[in-house]
Amino acid sequence: MFNRTTLLILVAALAAGLGLWAAQVALVPSPAAPAASTPAAPAVDPARLKAVRLFSSPRPLPAFALEQSDGTPLEPAELQGRWTVVFLGFTHCPDVCPTTLSELAQSQKAWADLPEARRPQVLFVSIDPERDTPAKTGEYAAYFHPATLAATGSQGALQAFTGSLGLVYMKVETDAGDYTMDHSSALVVIDAQGRQAGLIRPPFVPADIAADLALLSEEAP
């Protein structure tokens, strides 16, 4: 039978053993959490593109609601199925807007022979709803190319939409008592899944834009 001294020694040894085991458990690294998934590489090698600058990973667009020129809503589903080039502007723009829409019209003409199901499209969004109704916006855009989508909306809707694309605009009063609109000049590229995939920065070369979007539409439908 154990005497008191032996019992104390056993208890001490047991405590020491438990302490060592606890320390070992604490020092053993926990199983590593699964590594964050690496963004998928663009479907098209960016080096093959001349005008479009693709993001490393497309950016989903939050919900938005604008009004198209025919009175129907422009919602995210409308920008799915085809690659889209988005341009902000306004019908009273004296130079940049008509020039850019003319350049985009040249690209659109180059896409005419592509199958309609994957033909790229252009969306013109007026950021001047005080003067540009949806119908007027549509008439203006169609003057440059009849296939151009056109939309506008309330200030709140426009700010939400443009902000989600990283674009900005502002109303600027003129000395003549009128106003003009300053806005981002870059074009936003939306992929066929309705995600922001890249940008096109000026100066714009219609042939390069046409070739890039045709390539993207073919290889990343």
C-alpha positions, 0 to 999 in steps of 0.5 A: 500500500502506498504511503503518504509520501509516495502518494504525493509524489504520484500526484505531483508527477501526474500534475507535471505530466498533465502540464506538459501535455497541455503545453504541447497541445498549446504549441502545436499549430492548429490546422491551417485555414484554407487559403483564400482562393486565388482570383482566376486569371483573365480568360484572355492574356492582357498582353494581347489587348491594345485598348482594354486594361483588364482587372486581375479579377472581375468586380461584381456590380451591386444592384442598380436601376436606371431607365432606358430610352424606351422606358424600360428599366436598365437592371443588371440582367440587361448587361449580361450575355454580351460584353458592354462598353459604358460611357458617361456623358450628357447631350449638351456636351460640346466636345468630349461626348460627341467625339467619344460616341463617334469613335465608339460608333466606328468600333460598333461598325466593325462588330457588325458582322459578329453574331448578334448573340455575342456582339459587343454593345455600347451603353451611353448613360446621361448624368444630366437628368435635369435636361436629359430625359430617357427619350432624349438620351436615346435620340442623342445616342442613336444619332451616332449609332442606332444600336447604342443603348441609352439610359439615365435616372434620378440623381440617387440612381446615377450616383449609385451606378457610377460610384459602383463603377468607380466613375465620378461626375459633378454639376459645374455652374458657368459664368453665363448662369447656365451649367455644364457637367464634368465627368470621368472620361474613361470607358468601363468594360463589363463582361458577359457575366455583368461584372466590371472587367476593365477600363479603356482610357483615352486617347481612344483608338476605335480599331483597337477597341473594336479588336479587343472587344471582339477578341474578348467576346469570342474567347470569354463569352 
